[in-house]
Amino acid sequence: MNKTMKNGIYTLANDYVYNQLVALLNSIEINAGENVPVCVIAYNDQIDKVQAEIAKRPNVTLLNDPEIFARWEEFSLKVWESHPTAIQNWQKKGIKKFYRVGENRRYCAFDPESNFEKFIYLDADTLVMQPLDFVFAQLDHYDFVVYDFQYKDPSHIYNLSSPKLLETFSQERINSEIFCSGFYASNRGVFPPAQRDWIISELNTGESDILYMSAPNQSVLNYMRMKNNVSFYNFALNLPTGKATGCSVSSPHFEVKNNLVYDGGNLLTYLHYIGLSSKIFNQVCAGENIDFPYRDLFLHYRYLHEPEQRPKFTTKPKAYDAPPSLGTRIIRKLGLNKK
């Protein structure tokens, strides 16, 4: 294990999200500080390019500890074994163990043997826009800190059709305490083994029905925090009127100035390319002229240290969400594109 540090940033990555990881690391270096400790958690064993990138950066380390991974994977398996249908449904689709096993490794940040006493977790598809000291400072008062507007849409956190939902949590808590797992800050050790065992026992009473199967780790993390009543702060709900910013690329009104992003004149803390497939980023970096929200910003940070490798587009851009061509639709209908 690496030497314990007080504050640091975690992300989760493998070679498939390499381009996004490089952009994130460069944004942290330029906008948060070149000496901010960052730990990349290995999503799986496909990390050759990730390891080569980390070797170039003195502030970045890799967490690839099978022992830590195993205990959190065992916990997650017990979580989903408590669910009435999840394991069976996933097995029918050929999914082993449970859906998105690799994403489960983000929980390792909470492990008592992890790198940082206080940490911020960021998905690899994010860009940091400013120093994060104010987020770490809030951890002196709360054990869980977030900054997003996910509370406006609980449908990606819990199974809203479950009769168990409002028996488990009040509507008031659902409206104010849920968060997106792409960005959160917490303290190491807030979910010790005894509490995890209790979580499993509570899920086995039937509460597992409220979990949202399509975003398993996000749903479980919200459930764990709310069930354990871990002290919670959301900047989006607490900043003065007119000061809170959005974070999602689905917001078309952000302004980009000097490669920084503003919302109503306020600098974003981070920009999350949520909902965009990693495949799109890889295609663009390979030279395909696919347009997506805030693409130039991504390319700026991705090629910050190697601008000569930035792709030069000569064709008309194609929208990332453009419908398939007639030819493609015909091929799909005839089943000629099966691999």
Buried (B, 14 or more C-beta within 10 A) or exposed (E): EBEEBEBBBBBBBBBBBBBBBBBBBBBBBBBBBEEBBBBBBBBBEBBEBBEEBBEEBEBBBBBBBEEBBEBBBEBBBBBBBBBEEBBEEBEEEEBEBBBBBBBBBBBBBBBEEBBBBBBBBBBBBBBBBBBBEEBBEBBEEBBBBBBBBBBEEBEBBBBEEBEBBEEBBEEEBBEEBBBBBBBBBBBBEBBEEEBBEEBBEBBBEBBBBBBBBEBBBBBBBBBBBBBBEBBBBBBBBEEEEEEBBBBBBEBEEBEEEEBBBBBEEBEBBBBBBBEBEBEBBBBBBEEBBBBBBBBEBBBBBBBBEEEEEEBEBEEEBEEBEEEEEEEEEEBEEEEEEEE
